[in-house]
């Protein structure tokens, strides 16, 4: 007997596959892939016992566990679930709604922050002043902004240098730039636990890489010890880049293509 599969069934399968893939990526980036694998294995066993083998007693026990399992998963993965919904809501595909109500010419100066940021990074690298600058892309960074001091200032090279000056109370944290404005400084970022990161790269590089794993932001790191500029994006870290490379990356003309 042939199984009839319609268009709706194909769409259903694709949606489930997409959801599982996105969940897998989220768990992998947050370091909880082992828990995700355990949950998937448990669900497979539950389906085999209750649906395929039809073991009534064992199936009834697993059914009870499954019924409360959703609440347990929400408690265990509340941060990951929040981040997943934030990524979905901030995806480019949904941006067309806001564009319908945006003012004409609003995006004419979309990258006007690039020049002052590059200039500030060049000066700080030359003076060996450490810095951590986060450039917001599609994913909203309001949650991270509230971990530091809130700003609403124009992106200015001198202001950036003053914030990261060694005697400044905000120099140890991260600066967040969104919508061509400095939104916050002294912010706390998630730290990557990747063991492959060279030991000579410090906490700023690990924080930049960790932020790139959890969001789609571009993170600029200026090393205080080496006086070099690095950029983290999508879990990749480009180290010792030039000012020209930095300008091309921020302008979208070049991607971070290698990992350290």
Backbone torsions as a table, in degrees:
resi	resn	phi	psi	omega
1	UNK	NA	124.8	-178.2
2	UNK	-78.4	139.0	177.1
3	UNK	-88.6	122.7	-179.4
4	UNK	-87.8	122.7	180.0
5	UNK	-117.9	121.7	180.0
6	UNK	-99.0	-178.1	179.6
7	UNK	-61.3	-40.0	-179.2
8	UNK	-63.5	-37.2	178.7
9	UNK	-67.3	-39.6	178.7
10	UNK	-64.0	-43.4	178.0
11	UNK	-62.6	-40.3	179.1
12	UNK	-60.7	-45.7	-180.0
13	UNK	-64.2	-42.4	-179.7
14	UNK	-64.9	-39.5	179.0
15	UNK	-65.4	-41.7	177.9
16	UNK	-64.6	-42.2	178.5
17	UNK	-63.1	-40.7	178.8
18	UNK	-64.7	-43.5	179.7
19	UNK	-62.3	-44.2	179.6
20	UNK	-65.4	-38.9	179.8
21	UNK	-65.8	-44.9	179.1
22	UNK	-65.0	-38.1	177.4
23	UNK	-65.1	-41.3	177.7
24	UNK	-61.3	-44.6	178.9
25	UNK	-61.7	-42.3	-179.0
26	UNK	-64.7	-43.8	179.7
27	UNK	-66.8	-37.4	-179.7
28	UNK	-65.8	-42.6	-178.8
29	UNK	-69.3	-28.0	-178.1
30	UNK	-92.4	-1.0	177.1
31	UNK	79.9	16.0	-179.1
32	UNK	-113.5	28.7	-177.6
33	UNK	-64.6	-31.6	179.4
34	UNK	-64.1	-41.0	178.0
35	UNK	-66.3	-40.9	178.7
36	UNK	-61.0	-43.4	179.2
37	UNK	-62.6	-40.0	178.5
38	UNK	-64.1	-39.9	178.9
39	UNK	-65.1	-44.6	178.8
40	UNK	-62.0	-42.0	178.9
41	UNK	-62.3	-40.6	179.5
42	UNK	-64.3	-40.6	179.6
43	UNK	-64.8	-40.0	178.1
44	UNK	-62.0	-44.6	178.6
45	UNK	-62.5	-41.9	179.3
46	UNK	-60.7	-43.0	179.5
47	UNK	-65.2	-42.5	179.4
48	UNK	-62.9	-44.7	-176.1
49	UNK	-71.2	-47.6	-172.7
50	UNK	-87.0	-32.0	-174.7
51	UNK	-101.1	-44.5	-175.0
52	UNK	-85.0	-57.8	-177.8
53	UNK	-81.6	-17.7	177.5
54	UNK	54.7	47.0	174.9
55	UNK	-81.7	109.9	-170.9
56	UNK	-66.6	-49.5	-176.5
57	UNK	-66.7	-51.7	180.0
58	UNK	-64.8	-37.8	178.8
59	UNK	-63.3	-39.7	179.5
60	UNK	-64.9	-39.7	178.8
61	UNK	-64.6	-46.4	-179.6
62	UNK	-66.7	-33.3	177.1
63	UNK	-61.4	-40.7	178.6
64	UNK	-64.9	-40.5	179.2
65	UNK	-65.2	-42.2	179.3
66	UNK	-63.1	-37.1	-176.3
67	UNK	-63.7	-32.8	178.1
68	UNK	-100.1	-8.0	-177.1
69	UNK	-64.4	-32.4	-179.3
70	UNK	-62.7	-42.8	179.1
71	UNK	-64.2	-40.5	179.1
72	UNK	-63.2	-41.6	179.9
73	UNK	-65.0	-39.5	178.0
74	UNK	-61.9	-39.7	179.0
75	UNK	-68.1	-43.3	-177.7
76	UNK	-68.3	-39.6	-172.4
77	UNK	-113.7	33.5	-176.6
78	UNK	-63.7	-37.7	178.5
79	UNK	-68.7	-42.5	179.9
80	UNK	-66.4	-39.4	178.8
81	UNK	-64.4	-43.8	177.7
82	UNK	-60.2	-43.3	-179.4
83	UNK	-66.4	-38.2	179.6
84	UNK	-63.9	-45.6	179.0
85	UNK	-66.0	-34.2	178.5
86	UNK	-66.2	-41.9	178.2
87	UNK	-64.6	-43.7	-179.4
88	UNK	-63.7	-43.2	-179.0
89	UNK	-70.5	-24.2	-178.6
90	UNK	-97.8	5.5	-176.9
91	UNK	-65.9	150.9	-178.5
92	UNK	-56.4	-32.3	-176.6
93	UNK	-62.4	-23.7	-179.3
94	UNK	-95.9	-4.5	-174.7
95	UNK	-70.7	-17.8	-175.6
96	UNK	-64.0	-26.3	-179.3
97	UNK	-66.1	-46.3	-179.6
98	UNK	-68.4	-31.3	-179.3
99	UNK	-66.6	-27.8	179.6
100	UNK	-64.1	-28.4	-176.6
101	UNK	-106.9	3.6	-179.8
102	UNK	-78.4	153.9	-179.3
103	UNK	-75.0	149.1	-180.0
104	UNK	-66.8	133.7	179.3
105	UNK	82.8	9.7	-177.6
106	UNK	-66.0	-30.2	-176.6
107	UNK	-98.3	15.2	-177.2
108	UNK	-64.9	-30.5	-177.7
109	UNK	-118.3	48.4	-173.0
110	UNK	-61.6	-37.2	-174.6
111	UNK	-112.1	32.8	-177.0
112	UNK	-72.3	-10.9	178.0
113	UNK	-80.0	-14.7	-170.6
114	UNK	-61.2	-50.9	-175.8
115	UNK	-61.0	-50.2	178.7
116	UNK	-63.6	-34.5	178.8
117	UNK	-67.4	-44.9	179.0
118	UNK	-62.6	-44.2	179.6
119	UNK	-61.5	-44.9	179.4
120	UNK	-63.3	-41.9	-179.9
121	UNK	-65.6	-38.2	177.1
122	UNK	-61.6	-46.6	-178.7
123	UNK	-65.8	-41.6	-179.2
124	UNK	-68.9	-36.5	177.3
125	UNK	-65.0	-40.4	179.9
126	UNK	-65.1	-36.8	-179.3
127	UNK	-89.3	-0.7	-176.8
128	UNK	57.0	49.4	175.1
129	UNK	-102.3	120.4	-178.3
130	UNK	-69.2	144.0	-179.7
131	UNK	-152.7	153.0	177.7
132	UNK	-141.3	108.4	-174.4
133	UNK	-120.1	126.8	-179.5
134	UNK	-107.9	125.3	177.7
135	UNK	-105.1	113.6	-178.5
136	UNK	-67.7	140.3	175.2
137	UNK	-111.1	-108.7	-179.9
138	UNK	-91.0	-37.9	-177.1
139	UNK	-75.0	128.1	-179.7
140	UNK	-68.5	136.5	-175.8
141	UNK	-111.4	21.2	-177.6
142	UNK	-57.6	-37.2	-179.7
143	UNK	-59.2	-41.0	-178.8
144	UNK	-77.9	-29.5	179.0
145	UNK	-61.2	-36.6	-176.0
146	UNK	-75.1	-5.2	175.7
147	UNK	-83.7	-7.6	180.0
148	UNK	-126.2	-157.2	178.5
149	UNK	-92.2	127.7	-176.6
150	UNK	-75.5	139.4	177.2
151	UNK	-128.7	170.8	167.4
152	UNK	-156.7	70.2	-171.3
153	UNK	-125.5	154.7	174.2
154	UNK	-64.2	148.9	178.0
155	UNK	-76.1	111.4	-176.2
156	UNK	-130.6	134.6	-176.4
157	UNK	-60.7	-43.9	-179.3
158	UNK	-64.3	-39.5	179.3
159	UNK	-65.1	-42.5	178.3
160	UNK	-60.5	-44.8	-180.0
161	UNK	-64.5	-38.2	179.7
162	UNK	-67.9	-36.6	179.2
163	UNK	-65.8	-38.2	-177.8
164	UNK	-94.5	8.4	175.4
165	UNK	-60.2	141.5	-170.8
166	UNK	-56.6	-31.6	-179.5
167	UNK	-89.3	0.2	179.5
168	UNK	-76.9	140.1	179.5
169	UNK	-68.7	-12.1	-177.5
170	UNK	-104.7	3.8	-171.0
171	UNK	-71.4	-21.1	-177.8
172	UNK	-81.3	-21.3	-178.0
173	UNK	-92.3	-169.6	-178.6
174	UNK	-105.3	147.3	172.9
175	UNK	-98.2	138.6	178.5
176	UNK	-115.1	125.6	178.0
177	UNK	-113.3	126.1	179.2
178	UNK	-143.7	139.4	178.8
179	UNK	55.0	41.5	178.2
180	UNK	61.3	25.9	178.7
181	UNK	-134.2	148.4	171.1
182	UNK	-80.8	112.8	-174.6
183	UNK	-91.8	-33.1	-177.2
184	UNK	-161.8	161.2	176.7
185	UNK	-144.7	160.1	-177.0
186	UNK	70.9	26.7	-176.0
187	UNK	-82.3	153.1	179.2
188	UNK	-99.9	128.6	-178.7
189	UNK	-111.6	154.7	175.9
190	UNK	-67.7	143.2	-177.0
191	UNK	-100.1	130.0	177.9
192	UNK	-72.6	140.3	179.1
193	UNK	-103.0	18.6	-177.2
194	UNK	-64.9	122.4	-178.4
195	UNK	-76.4	-12.8	-178.1
196	UNK	-80.3	-8.8	-179.7
197	UNK	-69.6	127.3	179.0
198	UNK	-55.9	145.3	-175.8
199	UNK	-66.2	-24.9	-179.2
200	UNK	-72.3	-14.0	176.2
201	UNK	-87.2	127.2	-171.7
202	UNK	-89.6	-158.5	-174.9
203	UNK	-66.4	-33.3	179.3
204	UNK	-62.0	-43.2	-180.0
205	UNK	-67.0	-39.6	178.3
206	UNK	-66.3	-37.2	177.8
207	UNK	-68.8	-40.7	177.8
208	UNK	-62.9	-43.3	178.9
209	UNK	-67.3	-39.0	177.8
210	UNK	-62.9	-40.2	177.7
211	UNK	-65.4	-36.7	-179.4
212	UNK	-70.5	-23.5	177.6
213	UNK	-78.3	-29.3	-175.8
214	UNK	-97.0	-19.4	179.6
215	UNK	-136.5	176.9	176.7
216	UNK	-99.6	18.0	-177.4
217	UNK	-70.8	157.3	171.0
218	UNK	-96.3	128.5	-177.4
219	UNK	-118.9	126.3	178.3
220	UNK	-103.4	129.3	179.2
221	UNK	-119.7	126.3	173.7
222	UNK	-109.0	119.6	-176.2
223	UNK	-76.7	129.0	178.4
224	UNK	-75.8	-32.1	-178.2
225	UNK	-80.6	-41.4	-173.1
226	UNK	-102.9	-15.7	-178.4
227	UNK	66.8	34.2	-178.8
228	UNK	-117.0	155.4	-179.7
229	UNK	-104.4	135.3	175.8
230	UNK	-130.3	158.1	178.0
231	UNK	-133.6	133.7	176.6
232	UNK	-112.7	137.1	178.7
233	UNK	-160.8	130.9	175.8
234	UNK	54.1	40.3	177.7
235	UNK	77.4	10.3	178.8
236	UNK	-116.1	147.9	-176.6
237	UNK	-127.6	116.3	176.0
238	UNK	-100.3	118.1	-176.0
239	UNK	-106.7	155.9	175.7
240	UNK	55.2	47.5	-179.9
241	UNK	-89.7	158.8	179.5
242	UNK	-87.2	169.2	177.9
243	UNK	-63.9	-34.6	178.6
244	UNK	-66.3	-42.7	177.0
245	UNK	-61.7	-41.9	-179.9
246	UNK	-61.6	-42.4	179.6
247	UNK	-64.5	-39.8	179.5
248	UNK	-67.9	-37.5	178.6
249	UNK	-66.7	-44.6	-179.3
250	UNK	-68.3	-29.4	179.7
251	UNK	-83.6	-5.6	-180.0
252	UNK	83.2	10.5	-179.5
253	UNK	-85.8	-14.0	-176.4
254	UNK	-147.3	144.6	-180.0
255	UNK	-108.0	158.4	174.5
256	UNK	-78.3	108.6	-169.5
257	UNK	-108.1	-8.0	-179.7
258	UNK	-129.1	152.9	-174.1
259	UNK	-115.1	140.8	175.9
260	UNK	-123.1	NA	NA
